[in-house]
Amino acid sequence: MVEAVMEKAEFEPTIVAFCCNWCAYAGADLAGTSRFEYPTNVRIIRVMCTGRIDPTIILSAFRSGADGVLIAGCHPGDCHYVKGNYAMERRFNFLKDILNHLGIEPERLVLEWVSAGEGGKFAALIRNVTRQIKDLGPNPLKETMIEKE
Amino acid sequence: MSEPKKRKKLSKRTDAAIEALKTQRLRWVMGISQVGVKIDEERYHAVVDNIMKDEIERQMIIGAIKEKGPMTIKELSETTDIPPDRMLRHIIALRKTGTVSEVGEKEHGYLYAVL
């Protein structure tokens, strides 16, 4: 009986979102205070700048079983630290290649620009990314965690 | 291959990729400065030297083909003074990027031309 219930349960992805302190995190804050609804699958990690996110951290998130990783930073030209988001964009393209090389769908990694005033955009982004990851299914690395346990 | 085996293999590859991202060579390519990590000057110069040597030799190959027309690996290595084993590596790399291609055969070898 339990198995039958579990089988029917819809796959709920875990998405790790790295949000920059100055734009995307403030956007997430605004989405909250504006009462915009978005799925609870996202786990937000605040970073000072997207340019500060080391690529190893993103791969480690996938290794630890994250179904998707979202990086949200300031719009091009709006970076608080002038060019941190450009540095992230460069690494993002590199990381997509690495994921492809490993055999993990590159679509699991998303980079988007969200300003502090775009609460609505942030909520819509989370909705879209969640739907996208749901369509992709669980992270192929996820099962290993269960096997380990 | 069974699913758990596939996953195990993927986990190992991912772990290797995480370690690879920590290496200086990949970090230079990605433009990541390492805070608190002293750059190994000797290694940096070795990598840059290698890249420069490769690029210069590849441009010499392209130049030689443009000047004298399609050539075999043996002829190219005689013209440019690049040893045949290195030449083969360069031709493979240039073929991958679509810079050169085989256009015919001569004396049991392929003739390469610049596209």
Interface residues (C-beta under 8 A of the other chain):
Chain A: D54 P55 T56 L59 S60 F62 R63 A87 R90 R91 F94 I98 H101 L102 G103 I104 P140 L141 E143 T144 E147
Chain B: E3 P4 K6 R7 K8 L10 S11 R13 T14 D15 A17 I18 L21 K22 V29 M30 G31 I32
